[in-house]
């Protein structure tokens, strides 16, 4: 079965330092649920500028864990929020992104035995 995550980039920048990799994965697991909640709040209140700012900071975290497909979707949402175009599509697009985020979190927790 294909993994949702890919740690090649993280392994490369860390020089294979497993402690560093584990710290980065722990940070991703700790921070991501709160960011998802913030994003949902901004979508609900149609606060497009804060949504844009939050996504702009959040998207690079997928460099570390892979998830290239979700990065494309997040960039689309980020662009829609920034330009305030196609905002009616944002809630729908984010539901797919949220599902992926929750799945990747669970997979990393299970594979690396992180609570």
C-alpha positions, 0 to 999 in steps of 0.5 A: 500500500502506498503511503500518504507521506514521503519523507525523502525531503526531510531525510535529505535536509536532516542528513538522515538524523532520525531525532530531527525527523521525529521532532519535525513529525511531532511538530506536524502532528501537534500543529496541524489539528489547530491549523485545520480548526483555524482554517475552518473558522476563517472559511465559516466567517469568510475571513479570506485574508486571514485564511490566505495568511494561515494557508501561506504559512501552513503549506510549506509543512507539506514539503517535509511530509510529502503530500504534493497533491494536497499542496496543489489544492491548498495553493488553489484555496490560498489563491482564491482567498487572496484574490477573493475569487471562487470563494464559493468553492473554498469550503468544498475544496477544503473538505477534501484537504481536511480529509487528507490531513486527518488521514496523513496524521493518523498514518504518521502517528501509527507508523512512528508510534506517536500519540 
